[in-house]
């Protein structure tokens, strides 16, 4: 795993009395980063993609939350945007369970931001994670190797999965694009004909190349 700049920042915010919220696009490394930070610690992991977790955390009362958390002092909730009413649930945890440190990640910043901004006002540290920067890349593999990879990085970008699958960049990028088109953009905008959006993106890409 490539070391990310945000790691030190997030580590310094643990046990400061506020929830730590990490947002960003799919596959930029949010879950990997938070699990790395918590690697040597005991924590409760809750996956928002799990239907049971979604059911348990959708508008629970204080006693139900107490049962879910148990004796855990660290709670990592992944894909929080998938859970209905998650903002109020996290507010209850931060207000009523002062011994609990919450770490929350979400792939869709527009959905998660709307859910959390009002309920967690003054109760959270919020950060956005982007694909790997050139500085992070160079710091991890060295100046010479990074310069040798310059053309590939300009062509294929800095998504962790792309960097970790050298030789399969095109297939990896295609999978990432499909994820954005069909799971995020289409769902958010309620677009019924994905092929229209694909053609639009292709036209914009060709226009940019010509310029």
HELIX and SHEET records of a PDB file:
HELIX    1   1 UNK A    6  UNK A   13  1                                   8    
HELIX    2   2 UNK A   30  UNK A   37  1                                   8    
HELIX    3   3 UNK A   51  UNK A   57  1                                   7    
HELIX    4   4 UNK A   62  UNK A   69  1                                   8    
HELIX    5   5 UNK A   80  UNK A   82  5                                   3    
HELIX    6   6 UNK A   86  UNK A   96  1                                  11    
HELIX    7   7 UNK A  109  UNK A  116  1                                   8    
HELIX    8   8 UNK A  134  UNK A  141  1                                   8    
HELIX    9   9 UNK A  143  UNK A  148  1                                   6    
HELIX   10  10 UNK A  150  UNK A  156  1                                   7    
HELIX   11  11 UNK A  160  UNK A  163  1                                   4    
HELIX   12  12 UNK A  169  UNK A  179  1                                  11    
HELIX   13  13 UNK A  180  UNK A  185  3                                   6    
HELIX   14  14 UNK A  186  UNK A  189  1                                   4    
HELIX   15  15 UNK A  194  UNK A  210  1                                  17    
SHEET    1   A 5 UNK A  44  UNK A  47  0                                        
SHEET    2   A 5 UNK A  74  UNK A  78  1                                        
SHEET    3   A 5 UNK A 101  UNK A 106  1                                        
SHEET    4   A 5 UNK A  19  UNK A  23  1                                        
SHEET    5   A 5 UNK A 124  UNK A 128  1                                        
END                                                                             
